[in-house]
Amino acid sequence: MKYLILCKSLTNAQRAALVLERHGIGATVVKAPQHMRANGCGYAVSLYRRLGEAVSLLKSAGLLTGKVYLREADDSYREAHENDLSR
């Protein structure tokens, strides 16, 4: 499953991806889908696993600045809920 963590800037996304990579969580900086950019969040960090750990690490580092989404089977995105963080 693919997850997107929206970031407030490109620099924030790059820093977030670096923190995750340093903890063994594969992450890539991507452009956020157009419909998610309403609040100026043009970039996101994309990852495929360990969402809960990633969110925790980014919170601790002060880098969790945007919403977290997961991609559904039909390729649409929905905002992640607390129970999704156990993935």
PDB file of N, CA, C and O in Angstrom:
ATOM      1  N   MET A   1       0.851  -1.178   0.000  1.00  0.00           N
ATOM      2  CA  MET A   1       0.000   0.000   0.000  1.00  0.00           C
ATOM      3  C   MET A   1       0.892   1.235   0.000  1.00  0.00           C
ATOM      4  O   MET A   1       1.939   1.254   0.648  1.00  0.00           O
ATOM      5  N   LYS A   2       0.484   2.239  -0.711  1.00  0.00           N
ATOM      6  CA  LYS A   2       1.269   3.465  -0.802  1.00  0.00           C
ATOM      7  C   LYS A   2       0.702   4.522   0.139  1.00  0.00           C
ATOM      8  O   LYS A   2      -0.512   4.689   0.253  1.00  0.00           O
ATOM      9  N   TYR A   3       1.595   5.221   0.800  1.00  0.00           N
ATOM     10  CA  TYR A   3       1.221   6.297   1.713  1.00  0.00           C
ATOM     11  C   TYR A   3       1.871   7.589   1.254  1.00  0.00           C
ATOM     12  O   TYR A   3       2.971   7.582   0.702  1.00  0.00           O
ATOM     13  N   LEU A   4       1.187   8.693   1.484  1.00  0.00           N
ATOM     14  CA  LEU A   4       1.734  10.015   1.201  1.00  0.00           C
ATOM     15  C   LEU A   4       1.662  10.858   2.464  1.00  0.00           C
ATOM     16  O   LEU A   4       0.619  10.930   3.114  1.00  0.00           O
ATOM     17  N   ILE A   5       2.762  11.486   2.803  1.00  0.00           N
ATOM     18  CA  ILE A   5       2.794  12.415   3.920  1.00  0.00           C
ATOM     19  C   ILE A   5       3.062  13.789   3.318  1.00  0.00           C
ATOM     20  O   ILE A   5       4.159  14.056   2.828  1.00  0.00           O
ATOM     21  N   LEU A   6       2.063  14.653   3.356  1.00  0.00           N
ATOM     22  CA  LEU A   6       2.206  15.976   2.764  1.00  0.00           C
ATOM     23  C   LEU A   6       3.169  16.828   3.579  1.00  0.00           C
ATOM     24  O   LEU A   6       3.243  16.718   4.803  1.00  0.00           O
ATOM     25  N   CYS A   7       3.894  17.669   2.880  1.00  0.00           N
ATOM     26  CA  CYS A   7       4.890  18.532   3.519  1.00  0.00           C
ATOM     27  C   CYS A   7       4.633  19.979   3.138  1.00  0.00           C
ATOM     28  O   CYS A   7       4.008  20.255   2.114  1.00  0.00           O
ATOM     29  N   LYS A   8       5.118  20.908   3.963  1.00  0.00           N
ATOM     30  CA  LYS A   8       4.845  22.320   3.725  1.00  0.00           C
ATOM     31  C   LYS A   8       5.737  22.920   2.652  1.00  0.00           C
ATOM     32  O   LYS A   8       5.446  23.998   2.134  1.00  0.00           O
ATOM     33  N   SER A   9       6.828  22.230   2.313  1.00  0.00           N
ATOM     34  CA  SER A   9       7.742  22.750   1.301  1.00  0.00           C
ATOM     35  C   SER A   9       8.599  21.610   0.756  1.00  0.00           C
ATOM     36  O   SER A   9       8.618  20.510   1.309  1.00  0.00           O
ATOM     37  N   LEU A  10       9.291  21.887  -0.315  1.00  0.00           N
ATOM     38  CA  LEU A  10      10.221  20.909  -0.874  1.00  0.00           C
ATOM     39  C   LEU A  10      11.323  20.590   0.130  1.00  0.00           C
ATOM     40  O   LEU A  10      11.688  19.428   0.309  1.00  0.00           O
ATOM     41  N   THR A  11      11.849  21.613   0.777  1.00  0.00           N
ATOM     42  CA  THR A  11      12.915  21.412   1.766  1.00  0.00           C
ATOM     43  C   THR A  11      12.437  20.523   2.905  1.00  0.00           C
ATOM     44  O   THR A  11      13.164  19.632   3.343  1.00  0.00           O
ATOM     45  N   ASN A  12      11.219  20.758   3.389  1.00  0.00           N
ATOM     46  CA  ASN A  12      10.649  19.944   4.462  1.00  0.00           C
ATOM     47  C   ASN A  12      10.512  18.497   4.006  1.00  0.00           C
ATOM     48  O   ASN A  12      10.811  17.579   4.769  1.00  0.00           O
ATOM     49  N   ALA A  13      10.068  18.284   2.783  1.00  0.00           N
ATOM     50  CA  ALA A  13       9.920  16.927   2.250  1.00  0.00           C
ATOM     51  C   ALA A  13      11.279  16.233   2.142  1.00  0.00           C
ATOM     52  O   ALA A  13      11.400  15.052   2.467  1.00  0.00           O
ATOM     53  N   GLN A  14      12.291  16.955   1.693  1.00  0.00           N
ATOM     54  CA  GLN A  14      13.631  16.377   1.581  1.00  0.00           C
ATOM     55  C   GLN A  14      14.188  16.005   2.950  1.00  0.00           C
ATOM     56  O   GLN A  14      14.795  14.946   3.109  1.00  0.00           O
ATOM     57  N   ARG A  15      13.987  16.856   3.920  1.00  0.00           N
ATOM     58  CA  ARG A  15      14.451  16.558   5.286  1.00  0.00           C
ATOM     59  C   ARG A  15      13.712  15.351   5.863  1.00  0.00           C
ATOM     60  O   ARG A  15      14.319  14.491   6.502  1.00  0.00           O
ATOM     61  N   ALA A  16      12.398  15.293   5.633  1.00  0.00           N
ATOM     62  CA  ALA A  16      11.597  14.174   6.136  1.00  0.00           C
ATOM     63  C   ALA A  16      12.067  12.861   5.510  1.00  0.00           C
ATOM     64  O   ALA A  16      12.232  11.861   6.209  1.00  0.00           O
ATOM     65  N   ALA A  17      12.281  12.866   4.206  1.00  0.00           N
ATOM     66  CA  ALA A  17      12.738  11.653   3.526  1.00  0.00           C
ATOM     67  C   ALA A  17      14.102  11.218   4.067  1.00  0.00           C
ATOM     68  O   ALA A  17      14.352  10.023   4.228  1.00  0.00           O
ATOM     69  N   LEU A  18      14.971  12.166   4.343  1.00  0.00           N
ATOM     70  CA  LEU A  18      16.298  11.846   4.879  1.00  0.00           C
ATOM     71  C   LEU A  18      16.201  11.206   6.260  1.00  0.00           C
ATOM     72  O   LEU A  18      16.891  10.226   6.540  1.00  0.00           O
ATOM     73  N   VAL A  19      15.351  11.752   7.118  1.00  0.00           N
ATOM     74  CA  VAL A  19      15.153  11.173   8.455  1.00  0.00           C
ATOM     75  C   VAL A  19      14.655   9.735   8.328  1.00  0.00           C
ATOM     76  O   VAL A  19      15.151   8.842   9.014  1.00  0.00           O
ATOM     77  N   LEU A  20      13.684   9.514   7.460  1.00  0.00           N
ATOM     78  CA  LEU A  20      13.131   8.167   7.290  1.00  0.00           C
ATOM     79  C   LEU A  20      14.182   7.206   6.739  1.00  0.00           C
ATOM     80  O   LEU A  20      14.312   6.081   7.222  1.00  0.00           O
ATOM     81  N   GLU A  21      14.925   7.645   5.735  1.00  0.00           N
ATOM     82  CA  GLU A  21      15.973   6.799   5.151  1.00  0.00           C
ATOM     83  C   GLU A  21      17.019   6.414   6.204  1.00  0.00           C
ATOM     84  O   GLU A  21      17.497   5.279   6.224  1.00  0.00           O
ATOM     85  N   ARG A  22      17.366   7.352   7.066  1.00  0.00           N
ATOM     86  CA  ARG A  22      18.356   7.074   8.117  1.00  0.00           C
ATOM     87  C   ARG A  22      17.868   6.020   9.104  1.00  0.00           C
ATOM     88  O   ARG A  22      18.670   5.378   9.782  1.00  0.00           O
ATOM     89  N   HIS A  23      16.550   5.845   9.182  1.00  0.00           N
ATOM     90  CA  HIS A  23      15.968   4.835  10.071  1.00  0.00           C
ATOM     91  C   HIS A  23      15.502   3.597   9.295  1.00  0.00           C
ATOM     92  O   HIS A  23      14.716   2.797   9.803  1.00  0.00           O
ATOM     93  N   GLY A  24      15.989   3.452   8.075  1.00  0.00           N
ATOM     94  CA  GLY A  24      15.699   2.249   7.294  1.00  0.00           C
ATOM     95  C   GLY A  24      14.326   2.205   6.656  1.00  0.00           C
ATOM     96  O   GLY A  24      13.864   1.137   6.256  1.00  0.00           O
ATOM     97  N   ILE A  25      13.667   3.347   6.554  1.00  0.00           N
ATOM     98  CA  ILE A  25      12.355   3.401   5.923  1.00  0.00           C
ATOM     99  C   ILE A  25      12.520   4.046   4.551  1.00  0.00           C
ATOM    100  O   ILE A  25      12.831   5.233   4.450  1.00  0.00           O
ATOM    101  N   GLY A  26      12.314   3.266   3.505  1.00  0.00           N
ATOM    102  CA  GLY A  26      12.452   3.787   2.151  1.00  0.00           C
ATOM    103  C   GLY A  26      11.407   4.863   1.882  1.00  0.00           C
ATOM    104  O   GLY A  26      10.209   4.628   2.041  1.00  0.00           O
ATOM    105  N   ALA A  27      11.860   6.034   1.478  1.00  0.00           N
ATOM    106  CA  ALA A  27      10.956   7.158   1.241  1.00  0.00           C
ATOM    107  C   ALA A  27      11.449   7.959   0.043  1.00  0.00           C
ATOM    108  O   ALA A  27      12.652   8.067  -0.196  1.00  0.00           O
ATOM    109  N   THR A  28      10.508   8.513  -0.701  1.00  0.00           N
ATOM    110  CA  THR A  28      10.818   9.289  -1.889  1.00  0.00           C
ATOM    111  C   THR A  28      10.058  10.601  -1.846  1.00  0.00           C
ATOM    112  O   THR A  28       8.899  10.632  -1.434  1.00  0.00           O
ATOM    113  N   VAL A  29      10.693  11.677  -2.263  1.00  0.00           N
ATOM    114  CA  VAL A  29      10.022  12.968  -2.378  1.00  0.00           C
ATOM    115  C   VAL A  29       9.289  12.995  -3.722  1.00  0.00           C
ATOM    116  O   VAL A  29       9.878  12.723  -4.768  1.00  0.00           O
ATOM    117  N   VAL A  30       8.000  13.324  -3.675  1.00  0.00           N
ATOM    118  CA  VAL A  30       7.176  13.372  -4.890  1.00  0.00           C
ATOM    119  C   VAL A  30       6.328  14.639  -4.884  1.00  0.00           C
ATOM    120  O   VAL A  30       6.117  15.251  -3.837  1.00  0.00           O
ATOM    121  N   LYS A  31       5.849  15.024  -6.056  1.00  0.00           N
ATOM    122  CA  LYS A  31       4.864  16.103  -6.143  1.00  0.00           C
ATOM    123  C   LYS A  31       3.542  15.525  -5.651  1.00  0.00           C
ATOM    124  O   LYS A  31       3.154  14.421  -6.033  1.00  0.00           O
ATOM    125  N   ALA A  32       2.870  16.270  -4.814  1.00  0.00           N
ATOM    126  CA  ALA A  32       1.563  15.823  -4.310  1.00  0.00           C
ATOM    127  C   ALA A  32       0.543  15.906  -5.444  1.00  0.00           C
ATOM    128  O   ALA A  32       0.633  16.800  -6.285  1.00  0.00           O
ATOM    129  N   PRO A  33      -0.423  14.992  -5.480  1.00  0.00           N
ATOM    130  CA  PRO A  33      -1.482  15.087  -6.483  1.00  0.00           C
ATOM    131  C   PRO A  33      -2.165  16.457  -6.418  1.00  0.00           C
ATOM    132  O   PRO A  33      -2.291  17.046  -5.344  1.00  0.00           O
ATOM    133  N   GLN A  34      -2.593  16.945  -7.550  1.00  0.00           N
ATOM    134  CA  GLN A  34      -3.150  18.287  -7.671  1.00  0.00           C
ATOM    135  C   GLN A  34      -4.261  18.564  -6.649  1.00  0.00           C
ATOM    136  O   GLN A  34      -4.279  19.633  -6.039  1.00  0.00           O
ATOM    137  N   HIS A  35      -5.176  17.627  -6.457  1.00  0.00           N
ATOM    138  CA  HIS A  35      -6.311  17.856  -5.559  1.00  0.00           C
ATOM    139  C   HIS A  35      -5.900  17.943  -4.083  1.00  0.00           C
ATOM    140  O   HIS A  35      -6.707  18.342  -3.243  1.00  0.00           O
ATOM    141  N   MET A  36      -4.671  17.578  -3.765  1.00  0.00           N
ATOM    142  CA  MET A  36      -4.200  17.651  -2.383  1.00  0.00           C
ATOM    143  C   MET A  36      -3.413  18.924  -2.104  1.00  0.00           C
ATOM    144  O   MET A  36      -2.983  19.139  -0.970  1.00  0.00           O
ATOM    145  N   ARG A  37      -3.218  19.759  -3.092  1.00  0.00           N
ATOM    146  CA  ARG A  37      -2.368  20.933  -2.951  1.00  0.00           C
ATOM    147  C   ARG A  37      -3.121  22.187  -2.534  1.00  0.00           C
ATOM    148  O   ARG A  37      -2.565  23.281  -2.627  1.00  0.00           O
ATOM    149  N   ALA A  38      -4.336  22.076  -2.087  1.00  0.00           N
ATOM    150  CA  ALA A  38      -5.160  23.237  -1.754  1.00  0.00           C
ATOM    151  C   ALA A  38      -4.520  24.137  -0.704  1.00  0.00           C
ATOM    152  O   ALA A  38      -4.673  25.357  -0.764  1.00  0.00           O
ATOM    153  N   ASN A  39      -3.816  23.564   0.240  1.00  0.00           N
ATOM    154  CA  ASN A  39      -3.211  24.344   1.313  1.00  0.00           C
ATOM    155  C   ASN A  39      -1.747  24.674   1.049  1.00  0.00           C
ATOM    156  O   ASN A  39      -0.999  24.970   1.981  1.00  0.00           O
ATOM    157  N   GLY A  40      -1.337  24.624  -0.210  1.00  0.00           N
ATOM    158  CA  GLY A  40       0.028  24.953  -0.558  1.00  0.00           C
ATOM    159  C   GLY A  40       1.011  23.818  -0.367  1.00  0.00           C
ATOM    160  O   GLY A  40       2.218  24.012  -0.513  1.00  0.00           O
ATOM    161  N   CYS A  41       0.517  22.645  -0.046  1.00  0.00           N
ATOM    162  CA  CYS A  41       1.386  21.488   0.149  1.00  0.00           C
ATOM    163  C   CYS A  41       1.670  20.853  -1.212  1.00  0.00           C
ATOM    164  O   CYS A  41       0.963  19.937  -1.632  1.00  0.00           O
ATOM    165  N   GLY A  42       2.690  21.332  -1.889  1.00  0.00           N
ATOM    166  CA  GLY A  42       2.975  20.848  -3.236  1.00  0.00           C
ATOM    167  C   GLY A  42       3.830  19.600  -3.282  1.00  0.00           C
ATOM    168  O   GLY A  42       3.943  18.965  -4.331  1.00  0.00           O
ATOM    169  N   TYR A  43       4.438  19.237  -2.154  1.00  0.00           N
ATOM    170  CA  TYR A  43       5.325  18.079  -2.125  1.00  0.00           C
ATOM    171  C   TYR A  43       4.930  17.138  -1.000  1.00  0.00           C
ATOM    172  O   TYR A  43       4.323  17.531  -0.004  1.00  0.00           O
ATOM    173  N   ALA A  44       5.300  15.883  -1.200  1.00  0.00           N
ATOM    174  CA  ALA A  44       4.977  14.857  -0.218  1.00  0.00           C
ATOM    175  C   ALA A  44       6.111  13.849  -0.157  1.00  0.00           C
ATOM    176  O   ALA A  44       6.965  13.787  -1.041  1.00  0.00           O
ATOM    177  N   VAL A  45       6.096  13.072   0.896  1.00  0.00           N
ATOM    178  CA  VAL A  45       7.001  11.936   1.031  1.00  0.00           C
ATOM    179  C   VAL A  45       6.157  10.696   0.797  1.00  0.00           C
ATOM    180  O   VAL A  45       5.108  10.512   1.415  1.00  0.00           O
ATOM    181  N   SER A  46       6.628   9.859  -0.096  1.00  0.00           N
ATOM    182  CA  SER A  46       5.918   8.630  -0.446  1.00  0.00           C
ATOM    183  C   SER A  46       6.639   7.439   0.173  1.00  0.00           C
ATOM    184  O   SER A  46       7.865   7.346   0.113  1.00  0.00           O
ATOM    185  N   LEU A  47       5.866   6.526   0.769  1.00  0.00           N
ATOM    186  CA  LEU A  47       6.431   5.308   1.309  1.00  0.00           C
ATOM    187  C   LEU A  47       5.415   4.190   1.186  1.00  0.00           C
ATOM    188  O   LEU A  47       4.230   4.436   0.961  1.00  0.00           O
ATOM    189  N   TYR A  48       5.886   2.952   1.334  1.00  0.00           N
ATOM    190  CA  TYR A  48       5.034   1.790   1.121  1.00  0.00           C
ATOM    191  C   TYR A  48       4.809   0.942   2.361  1.00  0.00           C
ATOM    192  O   TYR A  48       3.993   0.020   2.330  1.00  0.00           O
ATOM    193  N   ARG A  49       5.496   1.222   3.432  1.00  0.00           N
ATOM    194  CA  ARG A  49       5.323   0.426   4.659  1.00  0.00           C
ATOM    195  C   ARG A  49       5.812   1.215   5.857  1.00  0.00           C
ATOM    196  O   ARG A  49       6.407   2.284   5.722  1.00  0.00           O
ATOM    197  N   ARG A  50       5.545   0.660   7.041  1.00  0.00           N
ATOM    198  CA  ARG A  50       5.996   1.234   8.312  1.00  0.00           C
ATOM    199  C   ARG A  50       5.462   2.656   8.532  1.00  0.00           C
ATOM    200  O   ARG A  50       6.182   3.539   8.999  1.00  0.00           O
ATOM    201  N   LEU A  51       4.199   2.854   8.188  1.00  0.00           N
ATOM    202  CA  LEU A  51       3.592   4.177   8.302  1.00  0.00           C
ATOM    203  C   LEU A  51       3.614   4.700   9.736  1.00  0.00           C
ATOM    204  O   LEU A  51       4.005   5.843   9.970  1.00  0.00           O
ATOM    205  N   GLY A  52       3.206   3.887  10.683  1.00  0.00           N
ATOM    206  CA  GLY A  52       3.166   4.340  12.073  1.00  0.00           C
ATOM    207  C   GLY A  52       4.524   4.779  12.572  1.00  0.00           C
ATOM    208  O   GLY A  52       4.645   5.812  13.231  1.00  0.00           O
ATOM    209  N   GLU A  53       5.539   4.007  12.263  1.00  0.00           N
ATOM    210  CA  GLU A  53       6.898   4.348  12.680  1.00  0.00           C
ATOM    211  C   GLU A  53       7.353   5.638  11.986  1.00  0.00           C
ATOM    212  O   GLU A  53       7.995   6.486  12.607  1.00  0.00           O
ATOM    213  N   ALA A  54       7.022   5.781  10.712  1.00  0.00           N
ATOM    214  CA  ALA A  54       7.401   6.989   9.966  1.00  0.00           C
ATOM    215  C   ALA A  54       6.755   8.230  10.574  1.00  0.00           C
ATOM    216  O   ALA A  54       7.422   9.246  10.769  1.00  0.00           O
ATOM    217  N   VAL A  55       5.471   8.151  10.872  1.00  0.00           N
ATOM    218  CA  VAL A  55       4.764   9.289  11.470  1.00  0.00           C
ATOM    219  C   VAL A  55       5.378   9.642  12.821  1.00  0.00           C
ATOM    220  O   VAL A  55       5.570  10.819  13.128  1.00  0.00           O
ATOM    221  N   SER A  56       5.679   8.649  13.613  1.00  0.00           N
ATOM    222  CA  SER A  56       6.285   8.877  14.929  1.00  0.00           C
ATOM    223  C   SER A  56       7.652   9.560  14.798  1.00  0.00           C
ATOM    224  O   SER A  56       7.941  10.516  15.518  1.00  0.00           O
ATOM    225  N   LEU A  57       8.481   9.073  13.888  1.00  0.00           N
ATOM    226  CA  LEU A  57       9.799   9.669  13.673  1.00  0.00           C
ATOM    227  C   LEU A  57       9.685  11.117  13.219  1.00  0.00           C
ATOM    228  O   LEU A  57      10.415  11.982  13.703  1.00  0.00           O
ATOM    229  N   LEU A  58       8.770  11.382  12.288  1.00  0.00           N
ATOM    230  CA  LEU A  58       8.630  12.743  11.775  1.00  0.00           C
ATOM    231  C   LEU A  58       8.061  13.684  12.833  1.00  0.00           C
ATOM    232  O   LEU A  58       8.439  14.854  12.888  1.00  0.00           O
ATOM    233  N   LYS A  59       7.160  13.185  13.669  1.00  0.00           N
ATOM    234  CA  LYS A  59       6.655  14.007  14.783  1.00  0.00           C
ATOM    235  C   LYS A  59       7.799  14.370  15.721  1.00  0.00           C
ATOM    236  O   LYS A  59       7.944  15.528  16.112  1.00  0.00           O
ATOM    237  N   SER A  60       8.603  13.387  16.077  1.00  0.00           N
ATOM    238  CA  SER A  60       9.726  13.613  16.991  1.00  0.00           C
ATOM    239  C   SER A  60      10.727  14.622  16.434  1.00  0.00           C
ATOM    240  O   SER A  60      11.336  15.388  17.181  1.00  0.00           O
ATOM    241  N   ALA A  61      10.888  14.611  15.114  1.00  0.00           N
ATOM    242  CA  ALA A  61      11.850  15.508  14.465  1.00  0.00           C
ATOM    243  C   ALA A  61      11.236  16.867  14.121  1.00  0.00           C
ATOM    244  O   ALA A  61      11.922  17.745  13.599  1.00  0.00           O
ATOM    245  N   GLY A  62       9.943  17.039  14.414  1.00  0.00           N
ATOM    246  CA  GLY A  62       9.270  18.290  14.090  1.00  0.00           C
ATOM    247  C   GLY A  62       9.037  18.473  12.598  1.00  0.00           C
ATOM    248  O   GLY A  62       8.915  19.599  12.117  1.00  0.00           O
ATOM    249  N   LEU A  63       8.975  17.363  11.866  1.00  0.00           N
ATOM    250  CA  LEU A  63       8.834  17.426  10.416  1.00  0.00           C
ATOM    251  C   LEU A  63       7.478  16.960   9.905  1.00  0.00           C
ATOM    252  O   LEU A  63       7.253  16.937   8.695  1.00  0.00           O
ATOM    253  N   LEU A  64       6.580  16.593  10.796  1.00  0.00           N
ATOM    254  CA  LEU A  64       5.246  16.196  10.363  1.00  0.00           C
ATOM    255  C   LEU A  64       4.397  17.459  10.285  1.00  0.00           C
ATOM    256  O   LEU A  64       3.838  17.900  11.290  1.00  0.00           O
ATOM    257  N   THR A  65       4.303  18.039   9.095  1.00  0.00           N
ATOM    258  CA  THR A  65       3.650  19.336   8.931  1.00  0.00           C
ATOM    259  C   THR A  65       2.364  19.267   8.120  1.00  0.00           C
ATOM    260  O   THR A  65       1.646  20.262   8.025  1.00  0.00           O
ATOM    261  N   GLY A  66       2.060  18.116   7.536  1.00  0.00           N
ATOM    262  CA  GLY A  66       0.870  18.005   6.699  1.00  0.00           C
ATOM    263  C   GLY A  66       0.084  16.752   7.013  1.00  0.00           C
ATOM    264  O   GLY A  66       0.420  15.994   7.923  1.00  0.00           O
ATOM    265  N   LYS A  67      -0.957  16.553   6.250  1.00  0.00           N
ATOM    266  CA  LYS A  67      -1.814  15.388   6.439  1.00  0.00           C
ATOM    267  C   LYS A  67      -1.160  14.134   5.871  1.00  0.00           C
ATOM    268  O   LYS A  67      -0.239  14.201   5.057  1.00  0.00           O
ATOM    269  N   VAL A  68      -1.664  12.988   6.326  1.00  0.00           N
ATOM    270  CA  VAL A  68      -1.172  11.691   5.875  1.00  0.00           C
ATOM    271  C   VAL A  68      -2.297  11.007   5.119  1.00  0.00           C
ATOM    272  O   VAL A  68      -3.433  10.951   5.590  1.00  0.00           O
ATOM    273  N   TYR A  69      -1.972  10.487   3.940  1.00  0.00           N
ATOM    274  CA  TYR A  69      -2.963   9.830   3.093  1.00  0.00           C
ATOM    275  C   TYR A  69      -2.511   8.433   2.737  1.00  0.00           C
ATOM    276  O   TYR A  69      -1.317   8.133   2.732  1.00  0.00           O
ATOM    277  N   LEU A  70      -3.478   7.581   2.439  1.00  0.00           N
ATOM    278  CA  LEU A  70      -3.158   6.274   1.898  1.00  0.00           C
ATOM    279  C   LEU A  70      -3.938   6.062   0.612  1.00  0.00           C
ATOM    280  O   LEU A  70      -5.054   6.555   0.453  1.00  0.00           O
ATOM    281  N   ARG A  71      -3.331   5.324  -0.296  1.00  0.00           N
ATOM    282  CA  ARG A  71      -3.951   5.071  -1.591  1.00  0.00           C
ATOM    283  C   ARG A  71      -4.818   3.835  -1.504  1.00  0.00           C
ATOM    284  O   ARG A  71      -4.379   2.781  -1.046  1.00  0.00           O
ATOM    285  N   GLU A  72      -6.052   3.976  -1.949  1.00  0.00           N
ATOM    286  CA  GLU A  72      -7.008   2.872  -1.956  1.00  0.00           C
ATOM    287  C   GLU A  72      -6.787   1.994  -3.189  1.00  0.00           C
ATOM    288  O   GLU A  72      -6.006   2.346  -4.073  1.00  0.00           O
ATOM    289  N   ALA A  73      -7.470   0.861  -3.244  1.00  0.00           N
ATOM    290  CA  ALA A  73      -7.348  -0.069  -4.365  1.00  0.00           C
ATOM    291  C   ALA A  73      -7.743   0.562  -5.694  1.00  0.00           C
ATOM    292  O   ALA A  73      -7.231   0.166  -6.742  1.00  0.00           O
ATOM    293  N   ASP A  74      -8.651   1.543  -5.665  1.00  0.00           N
ATOM    294  CA  ASP A  74      -9.091   2.197  -6.908  1.00  0.00           C
ATOM    295  C   ASP A  74      -8.212   3.395  -7.280  1.00  0.00           C
ATOM    296  O   ASP A  74      -8.591   4.201  -8.129  1.00  0.00           O
ATOM    297  N   ASP A  75      -7.044   3.513  -6.649  1.00  0.00           N
ATOM    298  CA  ASP A  75      -6.066   4.588  -6.864  1.00  0.00           C
ATOM    299  C   ASP A  75      -6.510   5.949  -6.345  1.00  0.00           C
ATOM    300  O   ASP A  75      -5.858   6.954  -6.629  1.00  0.00           O
ATOM    301  N   SER A  76      -7.599   6.006  -5.594  1.00  0.00           N
ATOM    302  CA  SER A  76      -7.984   7.260  -4.938  1.00  0.00           C
ATOM    303  C   SER A  76      -7.244   7.327  -3.601  1.00  0.00           C
ATOM    304  O   SER A  76      -6.722   6.319  -3.123  1.00  0.00           O
ATOM    305  N   TYR A  77      -7.203   8.498  -3.012  1.00  0.00           N
ATOM    306  CA  TYR A  77      -6.534   8.673  -1.724  1.00  0.00           C
ATOM    307  C   TYR A  77      -7.552   9.061  -0.669  1.00  0.00           C
ATOM    308  O   TYR A  77      -8.526   9.760  -0.946  1.00  0.00           O
ATOM    309  N   ARG A  78      -7.307   8.590   0.556  1.00  0.00           N
ATOM    310  CA  ARG A  78      -8.115   9.014   1.694  1.00  0.00           C
ATOM    311  C   ARG A  78      -7.177   9.342   2.834  1.00  0.00           C
ATOM    312  O   ARG A  78      -6.087   8.782   2.953  1.00  0.00           O
ATOM    313  N   GLU A  79      -7.626  10.263   3.669  1.00  0.00           N
ATOM    314  CA  GLU A  79      -6.805  10.644   4.807  1.00  0.00           C
ATOM    315  C   GLU A  79      -6.676   9.456   5.760  1.00  0.00           C
ATOM    316  O   GLU A  79      -7.654   8.766   6.046  1.00  0.00           O
ATOM    317  N   ALA A  80      -5.465   9.233   6.240  1.00  0.00           N
ATOM    318  CA  ALA A  80      -5.212   8.119   7.148  1.00  0.00           C
ATOM    319  C   ALA A  80      -5.813   8.421   8.517  1.00  0.00           C
ATOM    320  O   ALA A  80      -5.854   9.568   8.963  1.00  0.00           O
ATOM    321  N   HIS A  81      -6.276   7.360   9.167  1.00  0.00           N
ATOM    322  CA  HIS A  81      -6.835   7.444  10.507  1.00  0.00           C
ATOM    323  C   HIS A  81      -5.887   6.783  11.495  1.00  0.00           C
ATOM    324  O   HIS A  81      -4.921   6.135  11.093  1.00  0.00           O
ATOM    325  N   GLU A  82      -6.151   6.940  12.748  1.00  0.00           N
ATOM    326  CA  GLU A  82      -5.293   6.380  13.794  1.00  0.00           C
ATOM    327  C   GLU A  82      -5.051   4.888  13.607  1.00  0.00           C
ATOM    328  O   GLU A  82      -3.927   4.425  13.802  1.00  0.00           O
ATOM    329  N   ASN A  83      -6.077   4.120  13.233  1.00  0.00           N
ATOM    330  CA  ASN A  83      -5.902   2.669  13.063  1.00  0.00           C
ATOM    331  C   ASN A  83      -5.034   2.332  11.859  1.00  0.00           C
ATOM    332  O   ASN A  83      -4.521   1.216  11.788  1.00  0.00           O
ATOM    333  N   ASP A  84      -4.848   3.236  10.917  1.00  0.00           N
ATOM    334  CA  ASP A  84      -3.975   2.997   9.778  1.00  0.00           C
ATOM    335  C   ASP A  84      -2.500   3.069  10.165  1.00  0.00           C
ATOM    336  O   ASP A  84      -1.643   2.556   9.446  1.00  0.00           O
ATOM    337  N   LEU A  85      -2.204   3.701  11.295  1.00  0.00           N
ATOM    338  CA  LEU A  85      -0.824   3.890  11.700  1.00  0.00           C
ATOM    339  C   LEU A  85      -0.158   2.600  12.193  1.00  0.00           C
ATOM    340  O   LEU A  85       1.051   2.576  12.420  1.00  0.00           O
ATOM    341  N   SER A  86      -0.926   1.554  12.355  1.00  0.00           N
ATOM    342  CA  SER A  86      -0.353   0.287  12.798  1.00  0.00           C
ATOM    343  C   SER A  86       0.239  -0.488  11.620  1.00  0.00           C
ATOM    344  O   SER A  86       0.763  -1.587  11.800  1.00  0.00           O
ATOM    345  N   ARG A  87       0.158   0.074  10.437  1.00  0.00           N
ATOM    346  CA  ARG A  87       0.668  -0.631   9.238  1.00  0.00           C
ATOM    347  C   ARG A  87       2.129  -0.374   9.025  1.00  0.00           C
ATOM    348  O   ARG A  87       2.713  -0.886   8.071  1.00  0.00           O
TER     349      ARG A  87
END
